[in-house]
């Protein structure tokens, strides 16, 4: 076995992106454009997803890979799991890699759950006898025994993730790479998965875990890597990585004000997102105002979704307009107001992330505004600090003696 699980030297990844010239999705349109404008040249520029990364990961480490959207976390994991090739640099992997990166990848939709288990094991170089030895354990952990002989294309996203994670975690690989796909599963399965990943690391195998949720990184990982716009910002303790994540917020917030730099197709863009009162007490109503531009050529209505996120990147609440039957017409500029009642936030800083969506994401404005919740108890009685020390939010509750 190699001295280290993973050694990365001067790793870079660049993509060529078309920046001028007509973009078409029909071959007839492309041919007509070439006939009408024979001298027009298509120009490209390089987008550097990762730049000159170097680090080593020892055996038995559970490593969190953190960073904001666009930092290069998923790209790094795809390179380490050999899904995509680097543009430059050297990677030395000390063993076989099992991975779960995205819902819908890794399994063949036409094959049953049973057949996919054997296929995944074979791709990792395991014999049928080795796979069979692990088979019952995989099925029991996934909880999909009743559907084992059903093609996985008919599985729900939750069923798919449960089986895919179980296969990745139980087959004999030395390195386990997991993207934030576990968020699709239910809370109980997430708890089981985190416990399993801890067990994997204790057995001397190495775990790579990409997440926005700093609380799960803290619960699982023994060290962390912080990526900032494709560069290695920090590699060390989990607390150190989280500190770097928090410290980059103001710079990130300024960058996100430029709509062209935000994720999304750009067919529609948010023009403004603002909290009416940035400094609040825990029980105050949260009021968020927003404006969306227009696109008269866009077909179909769209919805908006607002997230309130804590300082560690955990989403405290999601307010999705679909849940209220509220859709918006893209042919007109839209001005809207979101009111959130009875959300008692603990003291601290929270950010508002706003998304404009249709089939995919049209605009994603993270860190659009900030809510500062001051130290103030919304409860009628005083108590020691331990009465308020647990939980992500405060609750409007009441006890009643019935006898």
C-alpha positions in Angstrom: 0.0 0.0 0.0 1.3 3.5 -0.8 2.4 5.8 2.0 -0.5 8.2 1.3 -4.0 7.6 0.1 -4.0 10.6 -2.3 -1.1 12.8 -3.5 -2.0 15.7 -5.8 0.8 17.8 -7.5 0.1 21.0 -9.5 -3.4 19.9 -10.5 -5.3 22.2 -12.9 -8.5 21.9 -14.9 -9.6 24.3 -17.7 -12.6 24.2 -19.9 -13.0 25.9 -23.3 -16.2 28.1 -23.4 -17.7 29.7 -26.4 -17.9 33.5 -25.8 -19.0 34.8 -29.2 -20.9 33.6 -32.2 -24.4 32.4 -32.4 -25.2 29.4 -30.2 -27.8 27.1 -31.8 -29.4 23.8 -30.8 -30.6 22.9 -34.4 -28.3 21.8 -37.2 -30.4 23.5 -39.8 -30.0 26.8 -38.0 -26.3 26.3 -37.7 -25.9 25.6 -41.5 -28.0 28.6 -42.4 -25.9 30.9 -40.1 -22.7 29.6 -41.8 -24.1 30.3 -45.3 -25.3 33.8 -44.4 -22.2 34.7 -42.4 -19.3 32.6 -43.9 -16.6 34.8 -42.4 -17.9 34.8 -38.8 -15.5 33.0 -36.5 -16.4 31.4 -33.2 -14.2 32.5 -30.3 -13.4 30.6 -27.1 -11.9 31.4 -23.8 -10.5 29.2 -21.1 -12.4 28.8 -17.8 -10.1 27.6 -15.1 -12.1 25.5 -12.7 -9.0 24.4 -10.7 -5.6 26.1 -10.6 -2.3 24.5 -9.4 -3.6 22.4 -6.5 -1.1 20.4 -4.4 -1.8 18.4 -1.3 -1.5 15.0 0.4 -4.1 13.0 2.2 -3.0 10.2 4.5 -4.8 6.9 5.0 -7.7 6.8 7.5 -8.6 10.5 7.1 -12.2 11.7 6.6 -11.6 14.9 4.5 -14.2 17.5 4.0 -14.0 19.6 0.8 -15.7 22.9 1.3 -16.2 26.1 -0.6 -18.8 28.3 -2.1 -20.6 27.6 -5.4 -18.1 27.6 -8.3 -15.1 26.9 -6.0 -14.3 23.7 -7.9 -15.3 21.1 -5.3 -17.2 18.8 -7.6 -14.7 19.2 -10.3 -11.9 18.1 -7.9 -13.9 15.0 -6.9 -14.6 14.1 -10.5 -10.9 14.2 -11.3 -10.0 12.2 -8.3 -12.5 9.5 -9.2 -11.3 9.5 -12.8 -14.6 10.7 -14.3 -12.9 13.6 -16.0 -9.2 14.2 -16.8 -7.1 17.0 -15.5 -5.6 19.6 -17.9 -2.3 19.5 -16.0 -0.8 18.0 -12.9 -0.2 14.6 -11.4 -2.5 12.5 -9.2 -1.3 9.4 -7.3 -4.1 7.3 -5.8 -3.1 4.6 -3.3 -6.0 2.3 -4.0 -9.4 1.7 -5.7 -12.0 4.5 -5.4 -15.7 4.0 -4.8 -17.8 7.1 -5.4 -21.3 8.6 -5.3 -21.3 11.9 -7.0 -24.7 12.6 -8.6 -28.1 11.0 -8.6 -28.4 9.2 -12.0 -24.7 8.4 -12.5 -22.9 5.1 -11.7 -25.8 2.8 -12.4 -27.3 1.5 -15.6 -31.0 2.4 -15.7 -32.2 -0.6 -17.6 -30.5 -3.0 -15.1 -32.1 -4.1 -11.9 -30.7 -3.1 -8.5 -29.3 -6.6 -8.1 -27.6 -6.5 -11.5 -26.1 -3.0 -10.8 -24.6 -4.2 -7.5 -22.7 -6.9 -9.4 -21.8 -4.6 -12.3 -20.3 -2.0 -9.9 -18.3 -4.6 -8.1 -16.9 -6.0 -11.4 -15.9 -2.5 -12.5 -13.9 -2.2 -9.3 -12.1 -5.4 -10.2 -13.9 -7.6 -7.6 -14.7 -11.2 -8.3 -18.3 -12.4 -8.2 -17.5 -14.3 -5.0 -16.2 -11.2 -3.3 -19.4 -9.3 -4.3 -21.6 -12.1 -3.1 -19.9 -12.0 0.3 -21.0 -8.3 0.7 -24.3 -8.6 -1.1 -26.7 -9.1 1.9 -25.0 -6.4 3.8 -25.4 -3.9 0.9 -29.1 -4.8 0.5 -29.9 -4.6 4.2 -28.2 -1.2 4.6 -30.0 0.3 1.6 -33.5 -0.9 2.6 -34.6 -1.5 -1.0 -34.9 -5.3 -0.8 -38.5 -5.4 -2.1 -37.3 -3.5 -5.3 -34.1 -5.4 -5.9 -35.3 -7.0 -9.2 -36.8 -3.7 -10.5 -34.9 -1.7 -13.1 -33.3 1.3 -11.2 -34.7 3.8 -13.7 -38.0 3.2 -11.9 -36.5 4.0 -8.5 -37.3 7.3 -6.7 -34.2 9.6 -6.2 -34.2 8.5 -2.5 -34.2 4.8 -3.3 -31.5 5.3 -5.9 -29.3 7.2 -3.4 -29.7 4.7 -0.7 -28.7 1.8 -2.9 -25.9 3.7 -4.6 -24.4 4.8 -1.3 -24.7 1.3 0.1 -22.8 -0.1 -2.9 -20.1 2.5 -2.7 -19.6 2.2 1.1 -19.7 -1.6 1.4 -17.6 -2.8 -1.6 -13.9 -3.2 -1.0 -12.5 0.1 -2.1 -9.7 1.9 -0.2 -11.0 5.4 -1.0 -14.6 6.5 -0.7 -15.7 9.8 -2.4 -19.2 11.3 -1.7 -20.7 14.4 -3.1 -23.5 16.3 -1.5 -26.0 13.9 -3.1 -26.8 12.5 0.4 -29.0 15.5 0.9 -31.6 13.7 -1.3 -32.1 11.0 1.3 -34.2 11.2 4.4 -32.9 12.3 7.8 -32.6 8.8 9.2 -30.6 7.6 6.2 -28.3 10.6 6.3 -27.6 9.7 10.0 -26.8 6.1 9.0 -24.7 7.2 6.1 -22.6 9.5 8.3 -22.1 6.7 10.8 -21.0 4.4 8.0 -18.5 6.9 6.7 -17.0 7.3 10.2 -16.7 3.5 10.4 -15.0 3.4 6.9 -12.4 6.0 8.1 -11.8 4.1 11.4 -11.0 1.0 9.3 -8.1 2.8 7.7 -9.8 3.7 4.4 -10.0 7.3 3.3 -13.2 9.3 2.9 -13.6 12.5 0.7 -16.8 14.4 1.4 -18.0 17.5 -0.5 -20.6 19.5 1.3 -22.1 23.0 1.9 -23.4 21.8 5.2 -20.6 22.7 7.7 -22.4 20.9 10.6 -22.1 17.5 8.7 -18.5 18.3 7.9 -17.8 19.0 11.5 -19.6 15.8 12.6 -17.9 13.5 10.1 -14.5 14.9 9.1 -11.1 14.8 10.7 -9.6 17.4 8.4 -10.8 19.7 5.6 -9.8 21.4 2.3 -11.1 24.9 1.5 -11.3 25.8 -2.2 -11.7 29.4 -3.2 -12.4 30.0 -7.0 -10.4 26.8 -7.9 -7.4 27.5 -5.7 -6.4 25.8 -2.5 -7.3 28.3 0.2 -6.5 26.1 3.2 -5.8 22.4 4.1 -5.8 21.5 7.7 -8.3 21.3 10.6 -12.0 21.4 10.1 -12.3 24.5 12.3 -9.6 26.2 10.2 -11.4 25.5 6.9 -14.7 26.7 8.3 -13.1 29.9 9.5 -11.7 30.5 6.0 -15.2 29.8 4.6 -16.7 32.4 6.8 -14.0 35.0 6.2 -14.5 35.0 2.4 -18.2 35.9 2.7 -17.9 39.6 2.2 -15.7 39.2 -0.9 -18.1 36.6 -2.2 -21.1 38.8 -1.6 -19.6 41.6 -3.7 -18.8 39.3 -6.5 -22.4 38.0 -6.6 -23.7 41.5 -7.2 -22.5 41.1 -10.8 -25.3 39.0 -12.4 -23.0 37.8 -15.1 -20.7 36.1 -12.6 -23.6 34.2 -10.9 -24.6 30.6 -11.7 -27.7 29.9 -13.9 -28.6 30.1 -17.6 -29.0 33.9 -17.5 -32.4 33.8 -19.3 -33.7 35.8 -16.4 -31.8 37.6 -13.7 -32.7 39.0 -10.3 -32.2 42.7 -10.3 -32.5 43.3 -6.5 -32.9 41.2 -3.3 -33.2 43.0 0.0 -34.2 42.5 3.6 -36.4 45.3 4.9 -34.8 45.2 8.3 -31.2 43.8 8.5 -31.0 44.0 12.3 -33.8 42.0 14.0 -34.8 40.2 17.2 -35.4 36.4 17.0 -39.2 36.5 16.8 -39.4 39.4 14.3 -41.2 38.8 10.9 -38.6 38.4 8.1 -39.6 40.4 5.0 -37.6 40.0 1.8 -38.2 42.1 -1.3 -37.0 41.1 -4.8 -37.2 42.2 -8.4 -36.8 40.0 -11.5 -36.1 41.3 -15.0 -38.2 40.3 -18.1 -37.6 38.0 -21.1 -40.4 38.2 -23.6 -38.9 35.3 -25.6 -39.0 32.9 -22.7 -41.7 30.2 -22.8 -43.6 29.1 -19.6 -43.7 30.6 -16.2 -41.0 30.4 -13.5 -40.9 30.1 -9.7 -38.6 31.6 -7.1 -37.1 30.0 -4.0 -35.5 31.8 -1.1 -33.1 30.1 1.4 -32.1 31.5 4.8 -28.6 30.1 5.5 -26.6 30.3 8.7 -22.9 31.3 9.0 -21.8 27.7 8.6 -23.6 27.3 5.2 -26.5 25.2 6.6 -29.9 26.1 5.1 -32.2 26.9 8.0 -35.4 27.3 5.9 -36.4 27.2 2.3 -39.4 29.2 1.0 -40.4 27.9 -2.4 -43.2 29.7 -4.3 -44.3 26.4 -5.9 -45.6 25.3 -2.4 -48.1 28.2 -2.5 -49.0 27.8 -6.2 -47.2 31.1 -7.0 -45.6 31.3 -10.5 -44.4 34.3 -12.4 -44.7 35.6 -15.9 -41.3 36.2 -17.6 -42.8 38.6 -20.2 -43.1 41.3 -17.5 -40.7 42.6 -14.9 -41.7 41.3 -11.5 -41.5 42.8 -8.1 -42.3 40.5 -5.1 -42.3 40.3 -1.3 -41.7 37.3 0.8 -42.9 37.4 4.4 -41.8 34.7 6.9 -43.7 34.5 10.1 -42.9 32.5 13.3 -39.3 31.7 12.3 -37.5 32.4 15.5 -33.8 32.6 14.6 -31.1 32.1 17.1 -28.8 35.2 17.5 -26.1 35.4 14.8 -25.7 36.3 11.1 -27.8 34.8 8.4 -27.7 35.2 4.6 -30.5 35.3 2.1 -30.0 33.2 -1.0 -32.5 33.7 -3.9 -33.1 31.4 -6.9 -35.1 31.9 -10.1 -36.0 28.5 -11.6 -37.9 26.8 -14.3 -36.8 23.3 -15.5 -33.3 24.4 -14.3 -31.8 27.3 -12.5 -32.0 30.6 -14.3 -30.3 32.7 -11.6 -28.7 31.8 -8.3 -27.9 34.8 -6.1 -26.2 33.5 -2.9 -25.5 36.0 -0.2 -27.9 38.5 -1.7 -28.5 40.1 1.7 -27.8 39.6 5.4 -29.9 39.3 8.5 -28.2 40.1 11.9 -30.2 38.6 14.7 -29.4 40.3 18.0 -29.0 38.7 21.4 -32.5 38.8 22.8 -34.7 36.1 24.3 -38.2 36.0 23.0 -39.4 34.0 26.0 -41.2 35.6 29.0 -38.9 34.1 31.7 -35.2 34.2 32.3 -33.1 31.0 32.5 -29.5 29.9 32.4 -27.7 29.7 29.1 -28.1 25.9 28.8 -31.9 26.4 28.2 -31.0 28.0 24.8 -27.9 26.1 23.9 -29.2 23.5 21.5 -31.0 23.5 18.2 -30.7 25.5 15.0 -33.7 27.7 15.6 -35.8 28.8 18.6 -39.5 27.6 18.7 -42.8 29.2 19.6 -43.9 26.5 22.1 -46.1 26.0 25.1 -46.2 23.4 27.9 -49.5 22.5 29.5 -50.1 20.4 32.6 -53.0 18.0 31.8 -53.3 16.4 35.3 
